[in-house]
Amino acid sequence: MNNFTFCTPTKVYFGKGAISNLKEAVTNFGTKVLLVYGGGSIKKSGLYDTVLKNLDKCEIFELSGVEPNPRIDSVRAGVELCRKHNIEVVLAVGGGSVLDCSKAICAGVFYEGDAWDLVLDNSKVTEALPLVTVLTLSATGSEFDFGAVISNLQTNEKLALCHDKLFPKASILDPSYTFSVSAYQSAAGAADMMSHIMEQYFVLGSNIISDGLCEAILKTAIVNTKKVLKDPNDYDARAQLMWASSLACNGICSLGNTKSPWVCHGIEHEVSAYYDITHGVGLAIITPHWMRYSLNEQTVDRFCQFAANVFNVPYSDDKFKMANEGIDKLAQFFNEIGIAKSFSELNIGKEHIEDMAKHAVEFGCFDTAIRPLNVADVVTILNNCF
Amino acid sequence: MNNFTFCTPTKVYFGKGAISNLKEAVTNFGTKVLLVYGGGSIKKSGLYDTVLKNLDKCEIFELSGVEPNPRIDSVRAGVELCRKHNIEVVLAVGGGSVLDCSKAICAGVFYEGDAWDLVLDNSKVTEALPLVTVLTLSATGSEFDFGAVISNLQTNEKLALCHDKLFPKASILDPSYTFSVSAYQSAAGAADMMSHIMEQYFVLGSNIISDGLCEAILKTAIVNTKKVLKDPNDYDARAQLMWASSLACNGICSLGNTKSPWVCHGIEHEVSAYYDITHGVGLAIITPHWMRYSLNEQTVDRFCQFAANVFNVPYSDDKFKMANEGIDKLAQFFNEIGIAKSFSELNIGKEHIEDMAKHAVEFGCFDTAIRPLNVADVVTILNNCF
């Protein structure tokens, strides 16, 4: 086992009615609140009103309209609001994009320069406003981790800002808030959380605890996504997906393991930065192609373990056949839940492939991947996605 | 899934050389330190000197001689030392007993009455001194949880004090500090961490994540205990055991599950309170008997899952045969690693059985167990242990 440092100070309030903890969770830190949310679905669902009712003693300022793949412009706007109104605590109500944007705002307030500098260099983060979250989408795990992914449309960059100060202080996870999530977004969310696990799982040095946790989360996502697509109001399935997504990106699933460069995320961020596609959809398309490209003598046993323990593929003397069967089953699962099979279906062109591959390799550590990848390798994987 | 609230604010520094973080971890909270340790093994091993060297800028006071099954008298002595010297931070160096005693000290300092009151009623805990730990034994998980088990020899009671304020602020987990742990204590530690899991695992409502994590930790304990008994200096095996033990009692393994009353712990604490036996040994003797007594139509599927996923028992049409095979394999494992098979081997008498059973049922919620237990049931289980 490798050395590690681990701490998740976020307090999770999980379950039906968990919103009753909101008032205490927020007012612990102050009463001047920046409420951050997205396109307004929380108004339709009534959650917006519920939040305001619970915070009737607070002074609320708002930043709405945070985009999927949240943009640095929204972060800048939030920072300005915080400064103008002396905000004491940020409350993010939404999915991963709203939470990520809020995290960057929390850090940006304490940085004199432009918030994008922090994304490019996390050592510039010194302090952050306290963040409380109310989750409405099971996907990114931002509610229980210290990362934020921010897009810059000016530079075609989508990059992760990670810092210990960015853990939410408290996260309210009520699975019933995800009943209204569409089949499309539920599927994309499942692909996202599964990708978080697969990025950590496909390394050459792991341990039984990590493997058990990763395989359990993958199985949870597979079983329960099928259930919520049949019955969007299946509380127990929504609950298992929500908790799975929170654990998947927290780091606890790979403690002690060989470090992974999260290759599929690195590649997908490039595609999103150019084409603004849904993150989970991009990951679901890229992952099986990355797997096939990474399957070789050194990695085949790992793929066989994945096939056996996640998809119940029977052990076979032909290890490559078995490994490929696992990958096929994964691709098949993504198709079954309605995710596009290729970039072509998303109207993505090939014109930026070289640039995307170069940038991904430059910002990743792809030479440490289970099969080390250079620019030409990434170009091939991207081409295979069409 | 049931509702839950979850937060583990403890910062874990894991791995060889993690002691280099000690200075920062301690002096974050102050320089007047109460160093708590046990019978002096840390002096033999050199860890005592290493700790002092790392804290050369601190003023150190000492409480040594903390017993296995730590006693309320040691807690009282520690509280007195803290008050006398205006201690700012407590540093526990040792195994679960030292850590548990230190937790009770940390809380006791802020309570005007006798510290035993806190053990009897945790609502009396208001505040606690910050606690940093350096772990030397993989067993109880106290380094990553909020519980402390304290014994009172005057009243023949051994009870758990649990409170959010009792999480260590930081825990230093260097697996190489456990190289010198004897075969006997390594086996007892394994039994303890496995019991923590089995107490949580044997419920009628669980989920895939919880099951996966529990089964992985059980397998980790089984595989790696055998390894360390062969080679006490097997770093990787010691490391896996250490991290397994930290997760096993933290609560994360059973989030969302039906609540369990931790029956075997309740019973074992009674036995320890009268006979001061090694906690893990008592658990290893009691657990298989409790399992056999709890095996019935309602519970058999759970025991079959355990047999299959932990001990690779093949699926059988005769579910009870399969379930019993799993229990047999567990008992066999405990015997293989050198743990006594019965209370008789430990020279325990039968004279207190009625009292122990009554007290266990009174302080437990045994009617919520996988098979609900009354006093007569516990008497039978205890008798079966001879």
HADDOCK unambig.tbl for C-alpha pairs under 7 A between the chains (distance, minus, plus):
assign (segid A and resid 1 and name CA) (segid B and resid 236 and name CA) 5.78 0.50 0.50
assign (segid A and resid 1 and name CA) (segid B and resid 239 and name CA) 6.48 0.50 0.50
assign (segid A and resid 2 and name CA) (segid B and resid 15 and name CA) 6.87 0.50 0.50
assign (segid A and resid 3 and name CA) (segid B and resid 14 and name CA) 5.41 0.50 0.50
assign (segid A and resid 3 and name CA) (segid B and resid 15 and name CA) 4.36 0.50 0.50
assign (segid A and resid 3 and name CA) (segid B and resid 16 and name CA) 6.82 0.50 0.50
assign (segid A and resid 4 and name CA) (segid B and resid 13 and name CA) 6.28 0.50 0.50
assign (segid A and resid 4 and name CA) (segid B and resid 14 and name CA) 5.17 0.50 0.50
assign (segid A and resid 4 and name CA) (segid B and resid 15 and name CA) 6.65 0.50 0.50
assign (segid A and resid 5 and name CA) (segid B and resid 12 and name CA) 5.50 0.50 0.50
assign (segid A and resid 5 and name CA) (segid B and resid 13 and name CA) 4.64 0.50 0.50
assign (segid A and resid 5 and name CA) (segid B and resid 14 and name CA) 5.97 0.50 0.50
assign (segid A and resid 6 and name CA) (segid B and resid 11 and name CA) 5.77 0.50 0.50
assign (segid A and resid 6 and name CA) (segid B and resid 12 and name CA) 5.08 0.50 0.50
assign (segid A and resid 6 and name CA) (segid B and resid 13 and name CA) 6.74 0.50 0.50
assign (segid A and resid 7 and name CA) (segid B and resid 9 and name CA) 6.32 0.50 0.50
assign (segid A and resid 7 and name CA) (segid B and resid 10 and name CA) 6.09 0.50 0.50
assign (segid A and resid 7 and name CA) (segid B and resid 11 and name CA) 4.57 0.50 0.50
assign (segid A and resid 7 and name CA) (segid B and resid 12 and name CA) 6.29 0.50 0.50
assign (segid A and resid 8 and name CA) (segid B and resid 8 and name CA) 6.47 0.50 0.50
assign (segid A and resid 8 and name CA) (segid B and resid 9 and name CA) 6.05 0.50 0.50
assign (segid A and resid 9 and name CA) (segid B and resid 7 and name CA) 6.32 0.50 0.50
assign (segid A and resid 9 and name CA) (segid B and resid 8 and name CA) 6.05 0.50 0.50
assign (segid A and resid 9 and name CA) (segid B and resid 9 and name CA) 4.32 0.50 0.50
assign (segid A and resid 10 and name CA) (segid B and resid 7 and name CA) 6.08 0.50 0.50
assign (segid A and resid 11 and name CA) (segid B and resid 6 and name CA) 5.77 0.50 0.50
assign (segid A and resid 11 and name CA) (segid B and resid 7 and name CA) 4.56 0.50 0.50
assign (segid A and resid 12 and name CA) (segid B and resid 5 and name CA) 5.49 0.50 0.50
assign (segid A and resid 12 and name CA) (segid B and resid 6 and name CA) 5.07 0.50 0.50
assign (segid A and resid 12 and name CA) (segid B and resid 7 and name CA) 6.29 0.50 0.50
assign (segid A and resid 13 and name CA) (segid B and resid 4 and name CA) 6.28 0.50 0.50
assign (segid A and resid 13 and name CA) (segid B and resid 5 and name CA) 4.63 0.50 0.50
assign (segid A and resid 13 and name CA) (segid B and resid 6 and name CA) 6.74 0.50 0.50
assign (segid A and resid 14 and name CA) (segid B and resid 3 and name CA) 5.42 0.50 0.50
assign (segid A and resid 14 and name CA) (segid B and resid 4 and name CA) 5.18 0.50 0.50
assign (segid A and resid 14 and name CA) (segid B and resid 5 and name CA) 5.97 0.50 0.50
assign (segid A and resid 15 and name CA) (segid B and resid 2 and name CA) 6.85 0.50 0.50
assign (segid A and resid 15 and name CA) (segid B and resid 3 and name CA) 4.36 0.50 0.50
assign (segid A and resid 15 and name CA) (segid B and resid 4 and name CA) 6.65 0.50 0.50
assign (segid A and resid 16 and name CA) (segid B and resid 3 and name CA) 6.84 0.50 0.50
assign (segid A and resid 208 and name CA) (segid B and resid 216 and name CA) 5.88 0.50 0.50
assign (segid A and resid 208 and name CA) (segid B and resid 220 and name CA) 5.94 0.50 0.50
assign (segid A and resid 209 and name CA) (segid B and resid 213 and name CA) 6.75 0.50 0.50
assign (segid A and resid 209 and name CA) (segid B and resid 216 and name CA) 5.05 0.50 0.50
assign (segid A and resid 209 and name CA) (segid B and resid 217 and name CA) 5.79 0.50 0.50
assign (segid A and resid 209 and name CA) (segid B and resid 220 and name CA) 6.75 0.50 0.50
assign (segid A and resid 212 and name CA) (segid B and resid 212 and name CA) 5.43 0.50 0.50
assign (segid A and resid 212 and name CA) (segid B and resid 213 and name CA) 5.82 0.50 0.50
assign (segid A and resid 212 and name CA) (segid B and resid 216 and name CA) 5.02 0.50 0.50
assign (segid A and resid 213 and name CA) (segid B and resid 209 and name CA) 6.77 0.50 0.50
assign (segid A and resid 213 and name CA) (segid B and resid 212 and name CA) 5.82 0.50 0.50
assign (segid A and resid 213 and name CA) (segid B and resid 213 and name CA) 5.20 0.50 0.50
assign (segid A and resid 216 and name CA) (segid B and resid 208 and name CA) 5.87 0.50 0.50
assign (segid A and resid 216 and name CA) (segid B and resid 209 and name CA) 5.06 0.50 0.50
assign (segid A and resid 216 and name CA) (segid B and resid 212 and name CA) 5.02 0.50 0.50
assign (segid A and resid 217 and name CA) (segid B and resid 209 and name CA) 5.81 0.50 0.50
assign (segid A and resid 220 and name CA) (segid B and resid 208 and name CA) 5.96 0.50 0.50
assign (segid A and resid 220 and name CA) (segid B and resid 209 and name CA) 6.77 0.50 0.50
assign (segid A and resid 236 and name CA) (segid B and resid 1 and name CA) 5.76 0.50 0.50
assign (segid A and resid 239 and name CA) (segid B and resid 1 and name CA) 6.46 0.50 0.50
